[in-house]
């Protein structure tokens, strides 16, 4: 069994770009899972806000049809997930300081995805996290670069608590941009041509994927 864990941002990105049609096809090769925290962010809360209700209904349809499922469906209980989420949030949010105060850098939804990944890895279940959010990706891939990012965001001098962050290095991530590239290579991105690939890569960037123009050009060449 292979599992793809979706953070809110990736599903919102794909919904805004009319790419939710990819999910039923991707489901044929891998389990598509969201955590309860992510469900609240992309279905439960948006359904109460007219501005976001249409996209929430479209995602809810995928959930109701079992295309996207919760962790219980793959044997991970809520209590286990909640406990691990709390541990990882505590570590992540005690990493960046300004003026002697800790700066929260992650949300529950994002970290719940990491917690689920950790639980699956411990069960030796292959998994990947679909996440666009730049801060969380840096925490996983290049935590030392958070100093500059947070300094730019807050316009304050930032210091890092150089604790052991190896707990975050175990995770593997994919962005919405890379998901559409995979869909293109599998022949399920429509229309089936390179112009569509280029358009989709740029569309995901402009809807929130943390991908550079150089990375987009590399994916286009690989396509």
PyMOL commands that place a pseudoatom at each C-alpha (Angstrom):
pseudoatom trace, name=CA, resn=UNK, resi=1, chain=A, elem=C, hetatm=0, pos=[0.000, 0.000, 0.000]
pseudoatom trace, name=CA, resn=UNK, resi=2, chain=A, elem=C, hetatm=0, pos=[1.197, 3.501, -0.878]
pseudoatom trace, name=CA, resn=UNK, resi=3, chain=A, elem=C, hetatm=0, pos=[-0.256, 6.595, 0.777]
pseudoatom trace, name=CA, resn=UNK, resi=4, chain=A, elem=C, hetatm=0, pos=[-0.291, 10.250, -0.276]
pseudoatom trace, name=CA, resn=UNK, resi=5, chain=A, elem=C, hetatm=0, pos=[-1.125, 12.584, 2.616]
pseudoatom trace, name=CA, resn=UNK, resi=6, chain=A, elem=C, hetatm=0, pos=[-2.620, 15.909, 1.546]
pseudoatom trace, name=CA, resn=UNK, resi=7, chain=A, elem=C, hetatm=0, pos=[-2.204, 19.213, 3.337]
pseudoatom trace, name=CA, resn=UNK, resi=8, chain=A, elem=C, hetatm=0, pos=[-4.946, 21.810, 2.850]
pseudoatom trace, name=CA, resn=UNK, resi=9, chain=A, elem=C, hetatm=0, pos=[-2.935, 24.044, 0.526]
pseudoatom trace, name=CA, resn=UNK, resi=10, chain=A, elem=C, hetatm=0, pos=[-2.417, 21.435, -2.182]
pseudoatom trace, name=CA, resn=UNK, resi=11, chain=A, elem=C, hetatm=0, pos=[-6.092, 20.483, -2.365]
pseudoatom trace, name=CA, resn=UNK, resi=12, chain=A, elem=C, hetatm=0, pos=[-7.126, 24.158, -2.404]
pseudoatom trace, name=CA, resn=UNK, resi=13, chain=A, elem=C, hetatm=0, pos=[-4.544, 24.848, -5.119]
pseudoatom trace, name=CA, resn=UNK, resi=14, chain=A, elem=C, hetatm=0, pos=[-5.811, 22.023, -7.319]
pseudoatom trace, name=CA, resn=UNK, resi=15, chain=A, elem=C, hetatm=0, pos=[-9.440, 22.987, -6.696]
pseudoatom trace, name=CA, resn=UNK, resi=16, chain=A, elem=C, hetatm=0, pos=[-8.791, 26.602, -7.694]
pseudoatom trace, name=CA, resn=UNK, resi=17, chain=A, elem=C, hetatm=0, pos=[-7.124, 25.366, -10.883]
pseudoatom trace, name=CA, resn=UNK, resi=18, chain=A, elem=C, hetatm=0, pos=[-9.966, 22.966, -11.794]
pseudoatom trace, name=CA, resn=UNK, resi=19, chain=A, elem=C, hetatm=0, pos=[-7.707, 19.951, -11.334]
pseudoatom trace, name=CA, resn=UNK, resi=20, chain=A, elem=C, hetatm=0, pos=[-9.709, 17.928, -8.824]
pseudoatom trace, name=CA, resn=UNK, resi=21, chain=A, elem=C, hetatm=0, pos=[-10.513, 15.515, -11.662]
pseudoatom trace, name=CA, resn=UNK, resi=22, chain=A, elem=C, hetatm=0, pos=[-7.027, 14.077, -11.107]
pseudoatom trace, name=CA, resn=UNK, resi=23, chain=A, elem=C, hetatm=0, pos=[-7.944, 12.588, -7.714]
pseudoatom trace, name=CA, resn=UNK, resi=24, chain=A, elem=C, hetatm=0, pos=[-10.130, 9.643, -8.835]
pseudoatom trace, name=CA, resn=UNK, resi=25, chain=A, elem=C, hetatm=0, pos=[-7.403, 8.610, -11.271]
pseudoatom trace, name=CA, resn=UNK, resi=26, chain=A, elem=C, hetatm=0, pos=[-4.587, 8.962, -8.733]
pseudoatom trace, name=CA, resn=UNK, resi=27, chain=A, elem=C, hetatm=0, pos=[-6.713, 6.926, -6.293]
pseudoatom trace, name=CA, resn=UNK, resi=28, chain=A, elem=C, hetatm=0, pos=[-6.247, 3.886, -8.513]
pseudoatom trace, name=CA, resn=UNK, resi=29, chain=A, elem=C, hetatm=0, pos=[-2.540, 3.724, -7.621]
pseudoatom trace, name=CA, resn=UNK, resi=30, chain=A, elem=C, hetatm=0, pos=[-2.346, 5.145, -4.095]
pseudoatom trace, name=CA, resn=UNK, resi=31, chain=A, elem=C, hetatm=0, pos=[-4.415, 5.873, -1.008]
pseudoatom trace, name=CA, resn=UNK, resi=32, chain=A, elem=C, hetatm=0, pos=[-5.314, 9.576, -0.774]
pseudoatom trace, name=CA, resn=UNK, resi=33, chain=A, elem=C, hetatm=0, pos=[-5.618, 10.646, 2.859]
pseudoatom trace, name=CA, resn=UNK, resi=34, chain=A, elem=C, hetatm=0, pos=[-6.369, 13.839, 4.801]
pseudoatom trace, name=CA, resn=UNK, resi=35, chain=A, elem=C, hetatm=0, pos=[-6.200, 14.311, 8.558]
pseudoatom trace, name=CA, resn=UNK, resi=36, chain=A, elem=C, hetatm=0, pos=[-9.209, 15.514, 10.605]
pseudoatom trace, name=CA, resn=UNK, resi=37, chain=A, elem=C, hetatm=0, pos=[-7.476, 18.906, 10.971]
pseudoatom trace, name=CA, resn=UNK, resi=38, chain=A, elem=C, hetatm=0, pos=[-7.149, 19.241, 7.210]
pseudoatom trace, name=CA, resn=UNK, resi=39, chain=A, elem=C, hetatm=0, pos=[-10.774, 18.168, 6.731]
pseudoatom trace, name=CA, resn=UNK, resi=40, chain=A, elem=C, hetatm=0, pos=[-11.871, 21.002, 9.005]
pseudoatom trace, name=CA, resn=UNK, resi=41, chain=A, elem=C, hetatm=0, pos=[-9.792, 23.459, 6.975]
pseudoatom trace, name=CA, resn=UNK, resi=42, chain=A, elem=C, hetatm=0, pos=[-10.953, 22.434, 3.500]
pseudoatom trace, name=CA, resn=UNK, resi=43, chain=A, elem=C, hetatm=0, pos=[-14.472, 21.101, 4.035]
pseudoatom trace, name=CA, resn=UNK, resi=44, chain=A, elem=C, hetatm=0, pos=[-16.118, 21.814, 7.383]
pseudoatom trace, name=CA, resn=UNK, resi=45, chain=A, elem=C, hetatm=0, pos=[-15.260, 25.490, 7.851]
pseudoatom trace, name=CA, resn=UNK, resi=46, chain=A, elem=C, hetatm=0, pos=[-15.437, 26.596, 4.191]
pseudoatom trace, name=CA, resn=UNK, resi=47, chain=A, elem=C, hetatm=0, pos=[-18.918, 25.108, 3.861]
pseudoatom trace, name=CA, resn=UNK, resi=48, chain=A, elem=C, hetatm=0, pos=[-20.132, 27.829, 6.253]
pseudoatom trace, name=CA, resn=UNK, resi=49, chain=A, elem=C, hetatm=0, pos=[-18.583, 30.652, 4.180]
pseudoatom trace, name=CA, resn=UNK, resi=50, chain=A, elem=C, hetatm=0, pos=[-20.374, 31.475, 0.897]
pseudoatom trace, name=CA, resn=UNK, resi=51, chain=A, elem=C, hetatm=0, pos=[-17.157, 32.675, -0.743]
pseudoatom trace, name=CA, resn=UNK, resi=52, chain=A, elem=C, hetatm=0, pos=[-15.503, 29.261, -0.330]
pseudoatom trace, name=CA, resn=UNK, resi=53, chain=A, elem=C, hetatm=0, pos=[-18.502, 26.922, -0.235]
pseudoatom trace, name=CA, resn=UNK, resi=54, chain=A, elem=C, hetatm=0, pos=[-18.391, 25.796, -3.882]
pseudoatom trace, name=CA, resn=UNK, resi=55, chain=A, elem=C, hetatm=0, pos=[-14.821, 24.490, -3.705]
pseudoatom trace, name=CA, resn=UNK, resi=56, chain=A, elem=C, hetatm=0, pos=[-15.590, 22.896, -0.327]
pseudoatom trace, name=CA, resn=UNK, resi=57, chain=A, elem=C, hetatm=0, pos=[-18.567, 21.070, -1.844]
pseudoatom trace, name=CA, resn=UNK, resi=58, chain=A, elem=C, hetatm=0, pos=[-16.406, 19.783, -4.678]
pseudoatom trace, name=CA, resn=UNK, resi=59, chain=A, elem=C, hetatm=0, pos=[-13.828, 18.446, -2.231]
pseudoatom trace, name=CA, resn=UNK, resi=60, chain=A, elem=C, hetatm=0, pos=[-16.585, 17.028, -0.008]
pseudoatom trace, name=CA, resn=UNK, resi=61, chain=A, elem=C, hetatm=0, pos=[-17.852, 15.029, -2.966]
pseudoatom trace, name=CA, resn=UNK, resi=62, chain=A, elem=C, hetatm=0, pos=[-14.438, 13.367, -3.270]
pseudoatom trace, name=CA, resn=UNK, resi=63, chain=A, elem=C, hetatm=0, pos=[-14.542, 12.647, 0.465]
pseudoatom trace, name=CA, resn=UNK, resi=64, chain=A, elem=C, hetatm=0, pos=[-18.113, 11.297, 0.398]
pseudoatom trace, name=CA, resn=UNK, resi=65, chain=A, elem=C, hetatm=0, pos=[-17.212, 8.987, -2.477]
pseudoatom trace, name=CA, resn=UNK, resi=66, chain=A, elem=C, hetatm=0, pos=[-14.231, 7.580, -0.545]
pseudoatom trace, name=CA, resn=UNK, resi=67, chain=A, elem=C, hetatm=0, pos=[-11.672, 8.938, -2.982]
pseudoatom trace, name=CA, resn=UNK, resi=68, chain=A, elem=C, hetatm=0, pos=[-10.141, 10.970, -0.173]
pseudoatom trace, name=CA, resn=UNK, resi=69, chain=A, elem=C, hetatm=0, pos=[-10.280, 9.296, 3.241]
pseudoatom trace, name=CA, resn=UNK, resi=70, chain=A, elem=C, hetatm=0, pos=[-9.362, 9.794, 6.886]
pseudoatom trace, name=CA, resn=UNK, resi=71, chain=A, elem=C, hetatm=0, pos=[-6.485, 8.009, 8.701]
pseudoatom trace, name=CA, resn=UNK, resi=72, chain=A, elem=C, hetatm=0, pos=[-8.817, 5.531, 10.401]
pseudoatom trace, name=CA, resn=UNK, resi=73, chain=A, elem=C, hetatm=0, pos=[-9.341, 3.995, 6.976]
pseudoatom trace, name=CA, resn=UNK, resi=74, chain=A, elem=C, hetatm=0, pos=[-5.687, 2.949, 6.899]
pseudoatom trace, name=CA, resn=UNK, resi=75, chain=A, elem=C, hetatm=0, pos=[-5.445, 1.896, 10.533]
pseudoatom trace, name=CA, resn=UNK, resi=76, chain=A, elem=C, hetatm=0, pos=[-4.255, 5.074, 12.274]
pseudoatom trace, name=CA, resn=UNK, resi=77, chain=A, elem=C, hetatm=0, pos=[-6.394, 6.045, 15.264]
pseudoatom trace, name=CA, resn=UNK, resi=78, chain=A, elem=C, hetatm=0, pos=[-7.263, 9.647, 16.161]
pseudoatom trace, name=CA, resn=UNK, resi=79, chain=A, elem=C, hetatm=0, pos=[-5.659, 9.452, 19.611]
pseudoatom trace, name=CA, resn=UNK, resi=80, chain=A, elem=C, hetatm=0, pos=[-2.329, 8.356, 18.129]
pseudoatom trace, name=CA, resn=UNK, resi=81, chain=A, elem=C, hetatm=0, pos=[-2.441, 11.133, 15.539]
pseudoatom trace, name=CA, resn=UNK, resi=82, chain=A, elem=C, hetatm=0, pos=[-3.383, 13.834, 18.051]
pseudoatom trace, name=CA, resn=UNK, resi=83, chain=A, elem=C, hetatm=0, pos=[-0.594, 12.870, 20.447]
pseudoatom trace, name=CA, resn=UNK, resi=84, chain=A, elem=C, hetatm=0, pos=[2.068, 12.868, 17.728]
pseudoatom trace, name=CA, resn=UNK, resi=85, chain=A, elem=C, hetatm=0, pos=[0.772, 16.150, 16.282]
pseudoatom trace, name=CA, resn=UNK, resi=86, chain=A, elem=C, hetatm=0, pos=[1.134, 17.805, 19.697]
pseudoatom trace, name=CA, resn=UNK, resi=87, chain=A, elem=C, hetatm=0, pos=[4.720, 16.558, 20.060]
pseudoatom trace, name=CA, resn=UNK, resi=88, chain=A, elem=C, hetatm=0, pos=[5.803, 17.759, 16.626]
pseudoatom trace, name=CA, resn=UNK, resi=89, chain=A, elem=C, hetatm=0, pos=[4.092, 21.154, 17.021]
pseudoatom trace, name=CA, resn=UNK, resi=90, chain=A, elem=C, hetatm=0, pos=[5.894, 21.689, 20.300]
pseudoatom trace, name=CA, resn=UNK, resi=91, chain=A, elem=C, hetatm=0, pos=[9.245, 20.981, 18.648]
pseudoatom trace, name=CA, resn=UNK, resi=92, chain=A, elem=C, hetatm=0, pos=[8.597, 23.109, 15.573]
pseudoatom trace, name=CA, resn=UNK, resi=93, chain=A, elem=C, hetatm=0, pos=[7.206, 26.081, 17.486]
pseudoatom trace, name=CA, resn=UNK, resi=94, chain=A, elem=C, hetatm=0, pos=[10.211, 26.159, 19.820]
pseudoatom trace, name=CA, resn=UNK, resi=95, chain=A, elem=C, hetatm=0, pos=[12.748, 26.610, 17.061]
pseudoatom trace, name=CA, resn=UNK, resi=96, chain=A, elem=C, hetatm=0, pos=[12.531, 30.291, 16.076]
pseudoatom trace, name=CA, resn=UNK, resi=97, chain=A, elem=C, hetatm=0, pos=[12.939, 33.211, 18.496]
pseudoatom trace, name=CA, resn=UNK, resi=98, chain=A, elem=C, hetatm=0, pos=[12.744, 36.993, 18.325]
pseudoatom trace, name=CA, resn=UNK, resi=99, chain=A, elem=C, hetatm=0, pos=[13.467, 39.240, 21.295]
pseudoatom trace, name=CA, resn=UNK, resi=100, chain=A, elem=C, hetatm=0, pos=[13.535, 36.198, 23.538]
pseudoatom trace, name=CA, resn=UNK, resi=101, chain=A, elem=C, hetatm=0, pos=[10.031, 35.051, 22.546]
pseudoatom trace, name=CA, resn=UNK, resi=102, chain=A, elem=C, hetatm=0, pos=[9.161, 31.934, 20.589]
pseudoatom trace, name=CA, resn=UNK, resi=103, chain=A, elem=C, hetatm=0, pos=[7.602, 32.455, 17.153]
pseudoatom trace, name=CA, resn=UNK, resi=104, chain=A, elem=C, hetatm=0, pos=[4.932, 29.932, 16.077]
pseudoatom trace, name=CA, resn=UNK, resi=105, chain=A, elem=C, hetatm=0, pos=[5.849, 28.815, 12.551]
pseudoatom trace, name=CA, resn=UNK, resi=106, chain=A, elem=C, hetatm=0, pos=[3.510, 25.919, 11.819]
pseudoatom trace, name=CA, resn=UNK, resi=107, chain=A, elem=C, hetatm=0, pos=[-0.213, 25.201, 12.013]
pseudoatom trace, name=CA, resn=UNK, resi=108, chain=A, elem=C, hetatm=0, pos=[-2.019, 22.132, 13.296]
pseudoatom trace, name=CA, resn=UNK, resi=109, chain=A, elem=C, hetatm=0, pos=[-3.118, 21.073, 9.813]
pseudoatom trace, name=CA, resn=UNK, resi=110, chain=A, elem=C, hetatm=0, pos=[0.382, 20.980, 8.377]
pseudoatom trace, name=CA, resn=UNK, resi=111, chain=A, elem=C, hetatm=0, pos=[1.914, 19.251, 11.373]
pseudoatom trace, name=CA, resn=UNK, resi=112, chain=A, elem=C, hetatm=0, pos=[-0.900, 16.691, 11.536]
pseudoatom trace, name=CA, resn=UNK, resi=113, chain=A, elem=C, hetatm=0, pos=[0.220, 15.588, 8.059]
pseudoatom trace, name=CA, resn=UNK, resi=114, chain=A, elem=C, hetatm=0, pos=[3.747, 15.058, 9.367]
pseudoatom trace, name=CA, resn=UNK, resi=115, chain=A, elem=C, hetatm=0, pos=[2.383, 13.196, 12.382]
pseudoatom trace, name=CA, resn=UNK, resi=116, chain=A, elem=C, hetatm=0, pos=[0.425, 10.866, 10.112]
pseudoatom trace, name=CA, resn=UNK, resi=117, chain=A, elem=C, hetatm=0, pos=[3.478, 10.303, 7.926]
pseudoatom trace, name=CA, resn=UNK, resi=118, chain=A, elem=C, hetatm=0, pos=[5.532, 9.388, 10.996]
pseudoatom trace, name=CA, resn=UNK, resi=119, chain=A, elem=C, hetatm=0, pos=[2.884, 6.934, 12.194]
pseudoatom trace, name=CA, resn=UNK, resi=120, chain=A, elem=C, hetatm=0, pos=[2.733, 5.289, 8.761]
pseudoatom trace, name=CA, resn=UNK, resi=121, chain=A, elem=C, hetatm=0, pos=[6.526, 5.100, 8.477]
pseudoatom trace, name=CA, resn=UNK, resi=122, chain=A, elem=C, hetatm=0, pos=[6.674, 3.359, 11.853]
pseudoatom trace, name=CA, resn=UNK, resi=123, chain=A, elem=C, hetatm=0, pos=[4.238, 0.804, 10.415]
pseudoatom trace, name=CA, resn=UNK, resi=124, chain=A, elem=C, hetatm=0, pos=[6.548, 0.500, 7.369]
pseudoatom trace, name=CA, resn=UNK, resi=125, chain=A, elem=C, hetatm=0, pos=[3.873, 1.910, 5.047]
pseudoatom trace, name=CA, resn=UNK, resi=126, chain=A, elem=C, hetatm=0, pos=[5.307, 3.894, 2.131]
pseudoatom trace, name=CA, resn=UNK, resi=127, chain=A, elem=C, hetatm=0, pos=[4.011, 7.455, 2.121]
pseudoatom trace, name=CA, resn=UNK, resi=128, chain=A, elem=C, hetatm=0, pos=[4.586, 10.970, 0.842]
pseudoatom trace, name=CA, resn=UNK, resi=129, chain=A, elem=C, hetatm=0, pos=[3.220, 14.339, 1.979]
pseudoatom trace, name=CA, resn=UNK, resi=130, chain=A, elem=C, hetatm=0, pos=[1.672, 16.687, -0.583]
pseudoatom trace, name=CA, resn=UNK, resi=131, chain=A, elem=C, hetatm=0, pos=[2.392, 20.149, 0.815]
pseudoatom trace, name=CA, resn=UNK, resi=132, chain=A, elem=C, hetatm=0, pos=[2.941, 23.550, -0.780]
pseudoatom trace, name=CA, resn=UNK, resi=133, chain=A, elem=C, hetatm=0, pos=[3.544, 25.623, 2.356]
pseudoatom trace, name=CA, resn=UNK, resi=134, chain=A, elem=C, hetatm=0, pos=[7.083, 26.988, 2.265]
pseudoatom trace, name=CA, resn=UNK, resi=135, chain=A, elem=C, hetatm=0, pos=[7.815, 27.254, 5.985]
pseudoatom trace, name=CA, resn=UNK, resi=136, chain=A, elem=C, hetatm=0, pos=[6.959, 23.632, 6.739]
pseudoatom trace, name=CA, resn=UNK, resi=137, chain=A, elem=C, hetatm=0, pos=[8.889, 22.438, 3.689]
pseudoatom trace, name=CA, resn=UNK, resi=138, chain=A, elem=C, hetatm=0, pos=[11.963, 24.353, 4.881]
pseudoatom trace, name=CA, resn=UNK, resi=139, chain=A, elem=C, hetatm=0, pos=[11.578, 22.834, 8.329]
pseudoatom trace, name=CA, resn=UNK, resi=140, chain=A, elem=C, hetatm=0, pos=[11.822, 19.430, 6.663]
pseudoatom trace, name=CA, resn=UNK, resi=141, chain=A, elem=C, hetatm=0, pos=[14.346, 20.103, 3.904]
pseudoatom trace, name=CA, resn=UNK, resi=142, chain=A, elem=C, hetatm=0, pos=[16.499, 23.051, 5.006]
pseudoatom trace, name=CA, resn=UNK, resi=143, chain=A, elem=C, hetatm=0, pos=[15.696, 24.215, 8.562]
pseudoatom trace, name=CA, resn=UNK, resi=144, chain=A, elem=C, hetatm=0, pos=[18.688, 26.560, 8.761]
pseudoatom trace, name=CA, resn=UNK, resi=145, chain=A, elem=C, hetatm=0, pos=[17.157, 28.635, 5.954]
pseudoatom trace, name=CA, resn=UNK, resi=146, chain=A, elem=C, hetatm=0, pos=[14.217, 29.493, 8.193]
pseudoatom trace, name=CA, resn=UNK, resi=147, chain=A, elem=C, hetatm=0, pos=[16.262, 32.251, 9.823]
pseudoatom trace, name=CA, resn=UNK, resi=148, chain=A, elem=C, hetatm=0, pos=[16.292, 34.377, 6.681]
pseudoatom trace, name=CA, resn=UNK, resi=149, chain=A, elem=C, hetatm=0, pos=[12.709, 33.542, 5.713]
pseudoatom trace, name=CA, resn=UNK, resi=150, chain=A, elem=C, hetatm=0, pos=[11.268, 34.470, 9.101]
pseudoatom trace, name=CA, resn=UNK, resi=151, chain=A, elem=C, hetatm=0, pos=[13.420, 37.604, 9.348]
pseudoatom trace, name=CA, resn=UNK, resi=152, chain=A, elem=C, hetatm=0, pos=[12.035, 38.764, 5.994]
pseudoatom trace, name=CA, resn=UNK, resi=153, chain=A, elem=C, hetatm=0, pos=[8.464, 37.945, 7.027]
pseudoatom trace, name=CA, resn=UNK, resi=154, chain=A, elem=C, hetatm=0, pos=[8.560, 39.605, 10.431]
pseudoatom trace, name=CA, resn=UNK, resi=155, chain=A, elem=C, hetatm=0, pos=[11.059, 42.391, 9.664]
pseudoatom trace, name=CA, resn=UNK, resi=156, chain=A, elem=C, hetatm=0, pos=[12.831, 41.488, 12.886]
pseudoatom trace, name=CA, resn=UNK, resi=157, chain=A, elem=C, hetatm=0, pos=[16.069, 39.828, 13.834]
pseudoatom trace, name=CA, resn=UNK, resi=158, chain=A, elem=C, hetatm=0, pos=[15.480, 36.116, 14.220]
pseudoatom trace, name=CA, resn=UNK, resi=159, chain=A, elem=C, hetatm=0, pos=[17.549, 33.557, 16.072]
pseudoatom trace, name=CA, resn=UNK, resi=160, chain=A, elem=C, hetatm=0, pos=[17.280, 29.803, 15.775]
pseudoatom trace, name=CA, resn=UNK, resi=161, chain=A, elem=C, hetatm=0, pos=[17.363, 27.368, 18.651]
pseudoatom trace, name=CA, resn=UNK, resi=162, chain=A, elem=C, hetatm=0, pos=[19.762, 24.823, 17.237]
pseudoatom trace, name=CA, resn=UNK, resi=163, chain=A, elem=C, hetatm=0, pos=[18.074, 21.813, 18.700]
pseudoatom trace, name=CA, resn=UNK, resi=164, chain=A, elem=C, hetatm=0, pos=[18.114, 18.427, 17.050]
pseudoatom trace, name=CA, resn=UNK, resi=165, chain=A, elem=C, hetatm=0, pos=[15.716, 18.654, 14.111]
pseudoatom trace, name=CA, resn=UNK, resi=166, chain=A, elem=C, hetatm=0, pos=[16.462, 15.211, 12.715]
pseudoatom trace, name=CA, resn=UNK, resi=167, chain=A, elem=C, hetatm=0, pos=[12.882, 14.256, 13.593]
pseudoatom trace, name=CA, resn=UNK, resi=168, chain=A, elem=C, hetatm=0, pos=[11.748, 16.430, 10.661]
pseudoatom trace, name=CA, resn=UNK, resi=169, chain=A, elem=C, hetatm=0, pos=[14.304, 15.141, 8.146]
pseudoatom trace, name=CA, resn=UNK, resi=170, chain=A, elem=C, hetatm=0, pos=[12.549, 11.779, 7.804]
pseudoatom trace, name=CA, resn=UNK, resi=171, chain=A, elem=C, hetatm=0, pos=[9.653, 13.189, 5.787]
pseudoatom trace, name=CA, resn=UNK, resi=172, chain=A, elem=C, hetatm=0, pos=[9.300, 13.148, 2.004]
pseudoatom trace, name=CA, resn=UNK, resi=173, chain=A, elem=C, hetatm=0, pos=[7.274, 15.876, 0.293]
pseudoatom trace, name=CA, resn=UNK, resi=174, chain=A, elem=C, hetatm=0, pos=[5.747, 16.676, -3.071]
pseudoatom trace, name=CA, resn=UNK, resi=175, chain=A, elem=C, hetatm=0, pos=[4.229, 19.982, -4.215]
pseudoatom trace, name=CA, resn=UNK, resi=176, chain=A, elem=C, hetatm=0, pos=[1.057, 20.490, -6.232]
pseudoatom trace, name=CA, resn=UNK, resi=177, chain=A, elem=C, hetatm=0, pos=[3.331, 21.474, -9.135]
pseudoatom trace, name=CA, resn=UNK, resi=178, chain=A, elem=C, hetatm=0, pos=[5.075, 18.117, -9.001]
pseudoatom trace, name=CA, resn=UNK, resi=179, chain=A, elem=C, hetatm=0, pos=[1.745, 16.331, -8.712]
pseudoatom trace, name=CA, resn=UNK, resi=180, chain=A, elem=C, hetatm=0, pos=[0.578, 17.835, -11.991]
pseudoatom trace, name=CA, resn=UNK, resi=181, chain=A, elem=C, hetatm=0, pos=[3.917, 16.862, -13.531]
pseudoatom trace, name=CA, resn=UNK, resi=182, chain=A, elem=C, hetatm=0, pos=[3.324, 13.266, -12.407]
pseudoatom trace, name=CA, resn=UNK, resi=183, chain=A, elem=C, hetatm=0, pos=[-0.204, 13.461, -13.816]
pseudoatom trace, name=CA, resn=UNK, resi=184, chain=A, elem=C, hetatm=0, pos=[1.216, 14.703, -17.128]
pseudoatom trace, name=CA, resn=UNK, resi=185, chain=A, elem=C, hetatm=0, pos=[3.754, 11.863, -17.297]
pseudoatom trace, name=CA, resn=UNK, resi=186, chain=A, elem=C, hetatm=0, pos=[0.983, 9.354, -16.589]
pseudoatom trace, name=CA, resn=UNK, resi=187, chain=A, elem=C, hetatm=0, pos=[-1.125, 10.821, -19.374]
pseudoatom trace, name=CA, resn=UNK, resi=188, chain=A, elem=C, hetatm=0, pos=[-3.992, 11.959, -17.142]
pseudoatom trace, name=CA, resn=UNK, resi=189, chain=A, elem=C, hetatm=0, pos=[-3.472, 15.726, -17.376]
pseudoatom trace, name=CA, resn=UNK, resi=190, chain=A, elem=C, hetatm=0, pos=[-5.751, 17.177, -20.046]
pseudoatom trace, name=CA, resn=UNK, resi=191, chain=A, elem=C, hetatm=0, pos=[-5.360, 18.326, -22.766]
pseudoatom trace, name=CA, resn=UNK, resi=192, chain=A, elem=C, hetatm=0, pos=[-2.447, 15.946, -23.311]
pseudoatom trace, name=CA, resn=UNK, resi=193, chain=A, elem=C, hetatm=0, pos=[0.301, 18.253, -24.551]
pseudoatom trace, name=CA, resn=UNK, resi=194, chain=A, elem=C, hetatm=0, pos=[3.336, 20.144, -23.267]
pseudoatom trace, name=CA, resn=UNK, resi=195, chain=A, elem=C, hetatm=0, pos=[1.518, 23.459, -23.342]
pseudoatom trace, name=CA, resn=UNK, resi=196, chain=A, elem=C, hetatm=0, pos=[-0.898, 22.082, -20.740]
pseudoatom trace, name=CA, resn=UNK, resi=197, chain=A, elem=C, hetatm=0, pos=[2.027, 20.998, -18.561]
pseudoatom trace, name=CA, resn=UNK, resi=198, chain=A, elem=C, hetatm=0, pos=[3.541, 24.480, -18.721]
pseudoatom trace, name=CA, resn=UNK, resi=199, chain=A, elem=C, hetatm=0, pos=[0.207, 26.149, -18.008]
pseudoatom trace, name=CA, resn=UNK, resi=200, chain=A, elem=C, hetatm=0, pos=[-0.522, 23.832, -15.072]
pseudoatom trace, name=CA, resn=UNK, resi=201, chain=A, elem=C, hetatm=0, pos=[2.916, 24.343, -13.504]
pseudoatom trace, name=CA, resn=UNK, resi=202, chain=A, elem=C, hetatm=0, pos=[2.565, 28.119, -13.635]
pseudoatom trace, name=CA, resn=UNK, resi=203, chain=A, elem=C, hetatm=0, pos=[-1.040, 27.926, -12.424]
pseudoatom trace, name=CA, resn=UNK, resi=204, chain=A, elem=C, hetatm=0, pos=[-0.023, 25.982, -9.316]
pseudoatom trace, name=CA, resn=UNK, resi=205, chain=A, elem=C, hetatm=0, pos=[2.782, 28.446, -8.592]
pseudoatom trace, name=CA, resn=UNK, resi=206, chain=A, elem=C, hetatm=0, pos=[0.419, 31.416, -8.768]
pseudoatom trace, name=CA, resn=UNK, resi=207, chain=A, elem=C, hetatm=0, pos=[-2.055, 29.653, -6.471]
pseudoatom trace, name=CA, resn=UNK, resi=208, chain=A, elem=C, hetatm=0, pos=[0.494, 29.071, -3.728]
pseudoatom trace, name=CA, resn=UNK, resi=209, chain=A, elem=C, hetatm=0, pos=[2.996, 26.330, -4.566]
pseudoatom trace, name=CA, resn=UNK, resi=210, chain=A, elem=C, hetatm=0, pos=[6.474, 27.251, -3.330]
pseudoatom trace, name=CA, resn=UNK, resi=211, chain=A, elem=C, hetatm=0, pos=[8.243, 26.544, -6.608]
pseudoatom trace, name=CA, resn=UNK, resi=212, chain=A, elem=C, hetatm=0, pos=[10.697, 28.788, -8.446]
pseudoatom trace, name=CA, resn=UNK, resi=213, chain=A, elem=C, hetatm=0, pos=[10.584, 29.708, -12.112]
pseudoatom trace, name=CA, resn=UNK, resi=214, chain=A, elem=C, hetatm=0, pos=[13.857, 27.807, -12.564]
pseudoatom trace, name=CA, resn=UNK, resi=215, chain=A, elem=C, hetatm=0, pos=[12.311, 24.658, -11.094]
pseudoatom trace, name=CA, resn=UNK, resi=216, chain=A, elem=C, hetatm=0, pos=[9.323, 25.018, -13.423]
pseudoatom trace, name=CA, resn=UNK, resi=217, chain=A, elem=C, hetatm=0, pos=[11.656, 25.225, -16.430]
pseudoatom trace, name=CA, resn=UNK, resi=218, chain=A, elem=C, hetatm=0, pos=[13.457, 22.077, -15.240]
pseudoatom trace, name=CA, resn=UNK, resi=219, chain=A, elem=C, hetatm=0, pos=[10.179, 20.157, -15.000]
pseudoatom trace, name=CA, resn=UNK, resi=220, chain=A, elem=C, hetatm=0, pos=[9.166, 21.369, -18.448]
pseudoatom trace, name=CA, resn=UNK, resi=221, chain=A, elem=C, hetatm=0, pos=[12.442, 20.063, -19.885]
pseudoatom trace, name=CA, resn=UNK, resi=222, chain=A, elem=C, hetatm=0, pos=[11.970, 16.714, -18.153]
pseudoatom trace, name=CA, resn=UNK, resi=223, chain=A, elem=C, hetatm=0, pos=[8.452, 16.535, -19.599]
for i in range(1, 223): cmd.bond("trace and resi %d" % i, "trace and resi %d" % (i + 1))
show_as sticks, trace
zoom trace
